């Protein structure tokens, strides 16, 4: 997708979200009850914005499954009940958006190595393509997926993960901008080469690596404050 087409698609998505919000509020309250995921411009109770590539209905947890391909054998399908049995860890880490805001969250989930152990992965492929329910996709190095600070998150701040923030399954990669922490994950595919990912392919200030660069941050917990950051995971506050 070239940059012009991508920007146009994002613009149309934003317009669609605004229109959907007006419809929900004024004429279609029954749709509001279905739990559509609509982006927001203000932080919510988790001190995060709701970011979404395409507004979609919240996934049905009863039918959701994670497809995993290229892991050394036939493709597998993992149910939510399977991953909920994996060893849990909790982690406080700050989600930093390339838009310059951030918010700290107490995440709960499991490490990537536990998922690979569950499916008996045997592969020498070094990249993973991540596909999501809202048609978002990205590429992550396997070493980043297995990093001890990377989580597959199932919960946040003592609650189950919400659809707005990626339920039932999302990535949390604290040393990288939020667009690398894909939400609403439905498929993982092991591949021999990486790629730019959807946003990095469309906008020049989105890098393929997604590494947080030195600069400034505007944490939502500290309104009107600007804080300098050194790059990498933000651990100072």
Secondary structure, DSSP 8 states (H G I E B T S, - for coil): --HHHHHHHHHHHHHHHHHHHHHHHHT-HHHHTT-EE---SS--TTS-----SS-EE---TTT-EEEEESSSSS-EEEEHHHHTTS--EEEEEEEE-TTSEEEEEEEEEE-HHHHHHHHT------EEEEEETTS-EEEEEHHHHT-TTEEEEEEETTEE--GGGTTT-EEEETTB-GGGS--SEEEEEEESS----HHHHH-TTS-SS-B--SEEEEETTSTT--EEE-SSS----
